[in-house]
Amino acid sequence: MVIIKREERKKVFIYLLQNGVICFPKNTKDINPVLGIENLKLFMICKTLMSKGCVTQLFNWQFHYFTLSTDGI
């Protein structure tokens, strides 16, 4: 079970709305240098958004790319 703080979730939402895409490596133990959040937490937040239809996922060369869809805006 991954516990994600409200502040971390808010950072991800703001970053996605400003840039439209979030990219991070598959390695779950690293911390994202831009947001300062673990990649596992980023993946879990984006997976939840993907199940709601807000983002679409692309996995290429060991990197996750989540792009904001029109439903997510």
Sine and cosine of phi, psi and omega as CSV:
sin_phi,cos_phi,sin_psi,cos_psi,sin_omega,cos_omega
0.00,0.00,0.72,-0.70,-0.01,-1.00
-0.94,-0.34,0.82,-0.58,0.03,-1.00
-0.99,-0.16,0.86,-0.52,-0.05,-1.00
-0.91,-0.41,0.81,-0.59,0.00,-1.00
-0.96,0.28,0.43,-0.90,0.00,-1.00
-0.88,0.47,-0.60,0.80,-0.01,-1.00
-0.91,0.41,-0.63,0.78,0.02,-1.00
-0.92,0.39,-0.67,0.74,0.02,-1.00
-0.89,0.45,-0.64,0.77,0.01,-1.00
-0.91,0.42,-0.63,0.78,0.05,-1.00
-0.86,0.51,-0.69,0.72,-0.02,-1.00
-0.92,0.40,-0.69,0.73,0.01,-1.00
-0.88,0.48,-0.71,0.71,-0.01,-1.00
-0.90,0.43,-0.68,0.73,0.00,-1.00
-0.89,0.45,-0.66,0.75,0.01,-1.00
-0.91,0.41,-0.65,0.76,0.01,-1.00
-0.93,0.37,-0.56,0.83,0.00,-1.00
-0.97,0.25,-0.67,0.74,-0.13,-0.99
-0.97,-0.23,-0.44,0.90,0.00,-1.00
1.00,0.09,-0.22,0.98,0.00,-1.00
-0.53,-0.85,0.55,-0.84,0.10,-0.99
-0.76,-0.66,0.70,-0.71,-0.08,-1.00
-0.76,-0.65,0.72,-0.69,0.05,-1.00
-0.43,-0.90,0.46,-0.89,-0.03,-1.00
-0.95,0.30,0.28,-0.96,-0.02,-1.00
-0.92,0.39,-0.43,0.90,-0.03,-1.00
-0.87,0.50,0.91,-0.42,-0.12,-0.99
-0.99,0.12,-0.23,0.97,-0.05,-1.00
-1.00,0.06,-0.28,0.96,-0.02,-1.00
-0.98,0.22,0.33,-0.94,0.08,-1.00
-0.95,-0.31,0.72,-0.69,0.00,-1.00
-0.92,0.40,0.82,-0.57,-0.05,-1.00
-0.94,0.35,-0.43,0.90,-0.03,-1.00
-0.98,0.21,-0.72,0.70,-0.09,-1.00
-0.98,-0.17,-0.35,0.94,-0.03,-1.00
0.96,0.29,0.48,0.88,-0.02,-1.00
-0.85,-0.53,0.57,-0.82,0.03,-1.00
-0.88,0.47,0.56,-0.83,-0.02,-1.00
-0.90,0.44,-0.51,0.86,0.05,-1.00
-0.89,0.45,-0.67,0.74,0.04,-1.00
-0.92,0.40,-0.64,0.77,0.06,-1.00
-0.87,0.49,-0.69,0.72,0.00,-1.00
-0.89,0.45,-0.67,0.74,-0.01,-1.00
-0.91,0.42,-0.64,0.76,0.04,-1.00
-0.90,0.43,-0.71,0.70,-0.03,-1.00
-0.94,0.35,-0.54,0.84,0.05,-1.00
-0.91,0.42,-0.63,0.78,0.05,-1.00
-0.91,0.42,-0.69,0.72,0.03,-1.00
-0.90,0.43,-0.56,0.83,0.02,-1.00
-0.92,0.38,-0.62,0.78,0.02,-1.00
-0.93,0.37,-0.43,0.90,0.06,-1.00
-1.00,0.07,-0.12,0.99,0.02,-1.00
1.00,0.09,0.27,0.96,-0.04,-1.00
-1.00,0.07,-0.47,0.88,0.00,-1.00
-0.73,-0.69,0.34,-0.94,0.12,-0.99
-0.88,-0.47,0.52,-0.85,-0.09,-1.00
-0.94,-0.35,0.62,-0.79,0.15,-0.99
-0.71,-0.70,0.77,-0.64,0.01,-1.00
-0.90,-0.45,0.88,-0.47,-0.07,-1.00
-0.56,-0.83,0.77,-0.64,0.05,-1.00
0.79,0.61,0.74,0.68,0.05,-1.00
0.90,0.44,0.41,0.91,0.07,-1.00
-0.82,-0.58,0.64,-0.77,0.11,-0.99
-1.00,-0.07,0.75,-0.66,0.10,-0.99
-0.86,-0.51,0.87,-0.49,0.06,-1.00
-0.91,-0.42,0.86,-0.51,0.00,-1.00
-0.93,-0.36,0.59,-0.81,-0.02,-1.00
-0.96,0.28,0.75,-0.67,0.04,-1.00
-1.00,-0.09,0.08,-1.00,-0.01,-1.00
-0.93,0.37,-0.47,0.88,0.05,-1.00
-0.95,0.32,-0.42,0.91,-0.03,-1.00
-0.99,0.16,-0.21,0.98,-0.05,-1.00
-0.99,0.13,0.00,0.00,0.00,0.00
